[in-house]
Amino acid sequence: MATFSSVTRPHVLSAIAEHDDRGATAFLSVYGFTPTPGVTLTHEGRTYDATALLAVAHRYATGRAALPEEMTGGKVAVGTLLSKRGFDVTGAPSSRTTARRTTASRPATPRKAPEPEKPTPVCPSCFMALPATGVCDSCG
């Protein structure tokens, strides 16, 4: 089963470059995909099959392309993952616009400054760190 946590933006860009070199039909057939309507990735004015791109990006990340039957989670999972990597994907909810709406509707709360760390208590006789009891184990 393929996992896509290791797929990064540069891996997807490598898959896009391979798609551009091979052409759409050859790219899909080499990896055993058929066109997946509904979820497309748009990059520099060109559209791509998002599912096939993610499967090939998996190859650049792990050394093995994800098989068509491994692309579970549906179209929304593919689109969401690619959106999180900063790509423009149609047919998927955009996590960026959702986050902007959420933060815009909430009033800003000031952050509390973290408390400074307290210095570790030290025994005045032997200069060892004192245990939680406050009594030195060596000096008593």
C-alpha positions as CSV (number, residue, x, y, z in Angstrom):
1,M,0.0,0.0,0.0
2,A,1.4,3.4,-1.0
3,T,1.6,6.2,1.5
4,F,2.2,9.7,0.3
5,S,3.6,11.4,3.4
6,S,7.1,11.5,1.8
7,V,5.9,13.1,-1.4
8,T,7.0,16.8,-1.5
9,R,6.5,19.6,-3.9
10,P,9.8,18.9,-5.8
11,H,8.6,15.3,-6.4
12,V,5.4,16.6,-7.9
13,L,7.3,19.1,-10.1
14,S,9.5,16.2,-11.3
15,A,6.4,14.2,-12.2
16,I,5.1,17.3,-14.1
17,A,8.3,17.5,-16.0
18,E,8.1,13.9,-17.0
19,H,4.5,14.4,-18.1
20,D,5.6,17.3,-20.3
21,D,8.4,15.2,-21.8
22,R,6.3,12.2,-22.6
23,G,3.0,13.8,-23.4
24,A,-0.3,13.1,-21.6
25,T,-1.3,9.9,-23.4
26,A,2.1,8.2,-23.1
27,F,2.5,9.3,-19.5
28,L,-0.8,7.7,-18.5
29,S,-0.2,4.5,-20.4
30,V,3.4,4.0,-19.1
31,Y,2.1,3.9,-15.5
32,G,-1.2,2.1,-16.3
33,F,-3.6,5.0,-15.7
34,T,-6.7,6.1,-17.6
35,P,-7.8,9.8,-17.5
36,T,-9.4,10.6,-14.2
37,P,-12.1,13.3,-14.7
38,G,-12.9,15.6,-11.9
39,V,-9.6,16.3,-10.2
40,T,-7.0,18.2,-12.2
41,L,-3.9,20.0,-11.3
42,T,-3.1,23.3,-13.0
43,H,0.5,24.4,-13.2
44,E,1.9,27.3,-15.3
45,G,-1.3,27.3,-17.4
46,R,-1.3,23.6,-18.2
47,T,-3.7,21.0,-16.7
48,Y,-2.7,17.5,-15.6
49,D,-4.4,14.4,-14.3
50,A,-3.9,14.8,-10.5
51,T,-4.2,11.2,-9.6
52,A,-1.5,10.0,-12.1
53,L,0.8,12.8,-11.2
54,L,0.6,11.9,-7.5
55,A,1.3,8.3,-8.3
56,V,4.4,9.2,-10.3
57,A,5.5,11.7,-7.7
58,H,5.4,8.8,-5.3
59,R,8.0,7.1,-7.5
60,Y,10.3,10.2,-7.2
61,A,9.9,10.1,-3.5
62,T,10.3,6.4,-2.8
63,G,11.6,4.8,-5.9
64,R,8.3,3.0,-6.8
65,A,5.3,4.5,-8.6
66,A,2.0,3.9,-6.9
67,L,-0.3,1.6,-8.8
68,P,-3.7,2.8,-9.9
69,E,-5.4,0.4,-7.5
70,E,-3.3,1.9,-4.6
71,M,-4.8,5.3,-5.2
72,T,-7.4,4.9,-2.5
73,G,-9.1,7.7,-0.6
74,G,-10.9,9.0,-3.6
75,K,-10.5,12.2,-5.6
76,V,-10.8,14.5,-2.6
77,A,-7.8,12.9,-0.9
78,V,-5.6,13.3,-4.0
79,G,-6.7,16.9,-4.5
80,T,-6.3,17.8,-0.8
81,L,-2.8,16.3,-0.6
82,L,-1.7,18.2,-3.7
83,S,-3.3,21.4,-2.5
84,K,-1.3,21.1,0.7
85,R,1.8,20.9,-1.4
86,G,0.9,24.3,-2.9
87,F,-0.6,23.3,-6.2
88,D,-3.8,24.6,-7.7
89,V,-6.2,21.7,-7.9
90,T,-9.7,21.8,-9.1
91,G,-12.3,19.4,-7.7
92,A,-10.7,19.5,-4.2
93,P,-11.4,21.7,-1.3
94,S,-8.7,24.2,-0.8
95,S,-7.2,24.1,2.7
96,R,-5.7,27.6,2.3
97,T,-9.0,29.4,1.6
98,T,-10.7,27.5,4.5
99,A,-7.9,28.5,6.8
100,R,-8.2,32.1,5.8
101,R,-11.9,32.2,6.4
102,T,-11.5,30.6,9.8
103,T,-8.8,33.0,11.0
104,A,-10.6,36.1,9.6
105,S,-13.8,35.4,11.5
106,R,-12.0,34.9,14.9
107,P,-10.9,37.9,16.9
108,A,-7.2,38.0,17.4
109,T,-6.1,36.9,20.9
110,P,-2.8,38.2,22.2
111,R,-0.3,35.5,22.9
112,K,1.1,35.1,26.4
113,A,4.8,35.3,26.7
114,P,6.4,32.0,27.9
115,E,7.6,32.0,31.5
116,P,11.4,32.0,31.7
117,E,13.0,28.8,32.9
118,K,13.8,28.7,36.6
119,P,17.4,27.9,37.4
120,T,18.1,24.5,38.8
121,P,18.8,24.7,42.6
122,V,22.4,23.8,43.5
123,C,23.9,22.5,46.8
124,P,26.0,25.4,48.3
125,S,28.6,22.8,49.6
126,C,29.3,20.5,46.7
127,F,27.6,22.4,43.9
128,M,25.6,19.4,42.7
129,A,22.0,19.8,41.4
130,L,19.6,19.3,44.3
131,P,16.9,16.6,43.9
132,A,13.2,17.5,44.2
133,T,13.4,17.1,48.0
134,G,15.8,20.1,48.2
135,V,18.2,18.1,50.4
136,C,21.6,17.2,48.8
137,D,22.1,13.4,48.5
138,S,25.8,13.7,49.1
139,C,25.9,16.4,51.9
140,G,22.6,15.6,53.6
